[in-house]
Amino acid sequence: MPDEFECRGQPPFAARQHDHGVRLRRRPGLRGRPHEQHERGDEPGCDEAEGDELEAAQHGATVPSRPVTGVLFTCAGQRVDIVTAFKRAGARTVATDLNRLAPALYHADTHAFVPRVDDPDYVPTLRALVHEHDIKLVVPLTDLDHGVLSRAKDELGALVLLPAPEIVDALADKWLAHLLFVERGIGSPDTWLPDDLPAELEFPVLVKARNGFGSRGIYRCRDRRELDFFLDYTTEDSMVQASCHGEEFSIDVFCDLESRCLNAVPRTMIESKGGESIKGMTISDAELIEIGRSVAETLGLVGPANIQCFREPDRTHLVTDINPRFGGAFPLPTAAGSRYPELAIALAEGERPEPTLGDFQAGLYMTRFFSELVLSAGPDGTLEPFAEELPEPIVEP
């Protein structure tokens, strides 16, 4: 995914100490699930309730408001969709990145620039931001800092939505992930290291970079000649995996701190580019929902994860990849009513939501497009959105 590299490269400008103080206008509150919107619109007294809220705002509320949860996003990159979804869910958002031009920074309430993930000051910088902004929840948006953050959970002073370090490490390496799946009884395509290939192989097979992002470092080989070529061609530590023959699906899951799967939203992969879904549809499929739940709880996942699997012609399911973070197609399960931002905030507030497996709207399509944010430099060099208003979605979830 392109945003995975936002906090890897060097920043184009030197960060200034007050850059992180940029504030943007607030977004409207998150709407309920699609079917609930219609139900609320038909309820008697709806207009009166809105009038009561207006009167309370004018004359002062009689009941203290619940404190707004502070959420810190790391490696924010291009994940404007996630940052704005948490804002609509009622969070106070702080986005961080190394790159001064990472667009998600400017859609948060506050943003800050941080060192590289491999810098010894990375975790202390995040810890200082947690203290400064009264953060209760840390949400990593790419894979780049998962290993670091999973080991720093007790140091940051806020809930970090990641599983145990050994699970994070295994899922970051496709070969180790395959071994983990086999060990835990999760279906996985036959996979070999280059030095252990069997004499007889059924082609096509895939040469896969063990630590690749998206579709980078993946080569489809139709015969032994192509296999030998790509194993020699690739510069990355790779493995060889049997090619699946069925339909590919993604399952967006969310687990609580006890690794109970709270919901699982399957979707089709109509079209992908660079390993990221750009067209897809939510589906109500009991088998896939159960696979999402079973895999998530078997591995002890915490928080969001995206499970990629194939349904083979014999109706078996083979898991090929798991990303312990919000998936690239996050807007689709969000629009379908997954309420994953609300669940994350509830966990940060010490609540224990009950599982609602299958509670989402099926049959919603997503088709993605490019957008942009124009920034202007102020007299002191800080960047702010050039447009008076930030772009809003045409139809809110």
N, C-alpha and C positions, 0 to 999 in steps of 0.2 A: 504494500500500500504506500502511496506517495508520502502520507503524513508520518510514516515510521521513520523518515529520515530528517524531519524538521529539527529534532534536537540532537542530531548526530553531527551535522556540518557546522562550520564556524559561522558565527553571526556576521551579517554583512556590515553592521555598524557597531561601534562600541556602546555598550549599555550605560545609561546614566542612572545615577542613584535614585532619582525620583521618577523614572519611567514607569515603575510599577504602580504608581498612584492614579493612573488613568481610569476614569469611571465612565460607564456608558449608561444609557437610560434603561429602566427596568422593563421586563417583558410582562405581558399579561399572564395570569395563572393558567396552569395546565387544565385542559378540559378533561372530563371523564371519558370513559370508554364510549365508542360511537353510539351503542344502543342506549346508554345512560343519558346522553345528551337529549335524545328524543323524549325519553321518559320525563326528564326534568322540565322540558319545555311544555309538557302537557299537565304538569302538576298545578293544582289550584294554589293560589297565593304566591306564585313565582315572582310576580311584579312587586308584591308587598314585601317579600324578603329582600329584594334589591333595594327597596326604599328604606327598609330598616337598616341595611348596611350603610347606605348613604348618610342616614341620620346619625348613626354611630360614629361615622368618620367625622361628621361636622361637630358633634357635641362631646366626643370622647367615649371610648368603649368602657363599658362597665365591668368587663371581664378581661384580665390581662391577656395579651396575645402570647402565643407560644413563640419562644425564641427561634429565630431563623437559623437553620443549620448551615454552617460554613463547610464548603466542599472545595478541596484543592485538587486540580487536575495536573498531572505531570505529563511531559512530552505532548502538549496539547495539539501541536501541529495544525492539521486541517479539520480537526473534529469539532467543527462548529455545531454540528447536529447534536452531539452529546452535551456540550456545554449549555446550549440554549434549552435543551430538554430538561436539564436539572434546574435551570432558572425558572422554567414554567412550572416545575414541580414545587417551587417555593424555596429553593436553596439560594444562599449567597455564595457566588462562585468566584474562585481565584484560579486563574490559569497560568501555568509556567511553561517555559520553553527556553532553549538556548538561542533560537533564531528569532531575531527581532521582527521578522516578517511573517511569522506563523499566524495565520488569520484567526484561529480560535482565541488567541490572546485578547483580541479586541471585541469579542462577543461576551467576555466575562465581565463581572462587576469590577474586578481588579485583576491586574496581571503583573507578573514579575519575571525577570530573566534570571536563569540559574546556570551553574557551571555544567560542563559535560557530565554525562552519566558516570563515566569512569574517573571523574575527578574526586579526590578525597573529601572535598568540601561539598559534594552534591547532597548527601544526606543531612549534614549540619545546616545547609542553606534551607532545605525543605523544613527541617525541624524549627528553624527560626520563623519561617512563614506560618507554620501551624500555630505557633505561640502568638505571633503578631496579629493574625487574623481570626483567632479563636476557631480554628478548623477542627471539625469532628470526623471528617471523612476524607480519605485520600483515594483518588481514582486514577490509576495509570491508564493512559489511552493508547499506548503502543507496547510492544514487547521489549523495547530497548532497556528499560530499567526494572523489569520484573525480578530478575535475580537479585539486584541490589535491594529493592524495596521489600521483597519477601523475607530478607534477612534482617531488615531494619524495622520490622513492625513494632517492636517494643521500644524503639528509640524515638519514634516520630511524635508520640503523644496523641495520635488519632487512629481511628480504625482504617486499616489498609485492606482493600478488597482484593486479596490474593490468597491462593492456597499455600500449603507448606512449601519451603524451598526445594525439597526433593521432587515434588510434583512439578513445580515451575521449571526446574532444570530439565526434567525428562521431557516435558512438552515442548521445550525450546529446541530440542534435538530430535529430528524425525526418527532416527534409528533408536534412540533411547525410548521415545514414545511408543514405537512398535513393540519393543521388549516389554514395556510397562503394560500395554494393552493385552499382550499374550499372557503375561503373568497374572493379570486380574480377570482373565476370562472374557475380554472384550474382543470381538471380531476385528481382524486386521488383515490386509492383503499380505501374501507371502513376500518377504523382504530379505535381502542379503547384502552383506558388505562385498565390495568388488573382489576381494581375495577369496571369498567363499561361495562363488557362484556355482550352481550345479552344472553338470555337463549338458544336461538337456533343459532348455528353457522354453516355455510357451510364450511366443511373442504376440502382440507387442508388450514391451516392458518400459518402465520409466526410470531414467537416471534422475535422482533427486538430491539436491544439496541438503545436507543434514540440518543446516542452520539457515535455510533460505527464507525469504519473506515473499508472501504471495506466490506468484508463479515463477519467480526468479530462480534460475539454476535448475529448471526441470526440462528434461529432453525426452521426447517420445521416440523409442527405438523399434523399428519394424523387423529387424533381423540382427544377427550376430555382428555383422559388419558395422551397422550403425551403432550398436551397443559399444563395440570396441572403440569406435571413433569418438563418441561422446564421453566415454570414461577417460580417454586421453585428452580430449578437448577441454573439459571442465577444469577450472583451477581451484574448485572448492572441494572440501571433504564431502564425498557423496556416498549414496547407497543405491541399490537397484530394487525396484518394487514392481510386483505384478500389476498389470493394468486391470482396472475394474471394468466390467462390461454392462453394468446396470445404470440406473438414473441416479444422479447426484442430488443430495439434499443438504441443507444447512439447518441446524437446530440451535436457536438462541435460548440459552438456559440462564437461570439465576438461582443461586443457592444461598442459604443463610450461613451463619457462623458455625452451625453444626453440620454443614454440608447436606442439609435437606434441600431438595430441589423444590423451589417455590412455584416455578412455572417453566414450561418448555414450549417454544413456539417454532414449529417446523415451517420451512419455506422452500419453494422450488428455486432452482438456479437456471433461470431462463437464459441469461447472458452474463458473462463475466469478462472483465478486462484486467490483466495484470494480477489475476488471482482474487480480485474483488468483485462482488456481485453488483451489477448495475441494473439488472432487471430480475424481478422475482415476484412470487406470490405466496402469501400465507396459506397454509392448508391445515385442515383438521384431520390428522392422521393418527389414530390411536397407537399404532405400532411405533411411529417415529417419536411421539410424545413419551412413550414408555422407554424407548432407547435413550432419549435425552435424559430422563430422570435416572435410569439405571446407571448409565455411564458417569453422570455427574456425581452421584452418590457413591459409586464404587471407587472413584478416584479421589474422593474427598475434596471436591472443588468448593471454593468460597467466592461468592459474588458472581459476576457475569462470566460467561464463557460461550464460545461458538464451536459447535461440534459439527464436523463435516463427515458425511458418510455416503456410501453407495448402497442402494437396494439392488442386489444381484438378481439375475433371472430366476434363481431357485428360492427367492424371497429371503435369503440371508442378508444381513446388514454388516458392512465392513466399514470401520471407522478409519479414516485416512489422516485426520489432523484435528487438533483441538487447540484453540487459542483462549487462554484464561483471561479474557477481557471482552469488552463490548465489540461485536462484530462490525465489519464494514457496512453492512446493510442495517445498522441500528435503527434508522428511521421507520423501517417496515414493522418490526414487532412493537415499536413504540406506538405507531398509528393504530395497530391492532389491539391496543389496550393492555399490553404487558405490564405497564406501570413499573418498569424496572428502576427508574430513578426514584420513585416514591418508596420502593422496597429498600433500596440502598440507604436512603435517608432514614427510614424507620429503623434499620439495623444500627445506624450510627447513633440514634437516639435511645438505644437500649431496648427497643421493642422486639417482639418475636412473632412476625407475621406467619399466618398459617398457609400451607401450600394451596394453590388454586390451579392445579394442573388442568390444562385445556380451556382455561378461562381467557379467551381472546377471540377476535373476529377473524374468521377464515375468509378467503376469497378476495383479500386486498392485494392489489398490484403495486409494485414500486418500479418507477423508471427514473433514473438519475440523470443529472445534467451538471455542467460546469456553472459555477457562480464565482463572484469576485468581491473583493473589498478594496476600495481605493483609500489610501492613507495620505495625509499631508503632514509635513514636519512643522512643528511649532518653532517659535523663536529660540527656544532652548534645545531644539533638536529632537524633542519627544514626538512620537507619531500618534496621530489621532485619526479616526475615520473622517474622510473628506465630506461624505454626504451628510446632510442634516439628520437623516433617518437611516438606520440600518435596515437592510432588506428583511421583510417578514415573509413567512410561508404563505402561499395563496390560501391553503386550507390547513388550519391547525389540527393536530391529532386530537 
